[in-house]
Amino acid sequence: MKRINARCPLYDECGRKKCEYQFRELDCPYYWANARPDSEIPDQEAIRYEKRD
């Protein structure tokens, strides 16, 4: 099976057949809630860090 979002290490566990969040994974509720140190996307985590208050 072809991975639709090869950037996302959580793609296989989230269960989506089609990922609509490539290059904006922080908009994905599954990625936002489940990203952990071994499954983070560096550029997305940099954005998350900038958004923190």
Secondary structure, 3 states (H helix, E strand, C coil): CCCCCCCCCCHHHHCCCCCCCCCCHHHCHHHHHHCCHHHCCHHHHHHHHHHCC
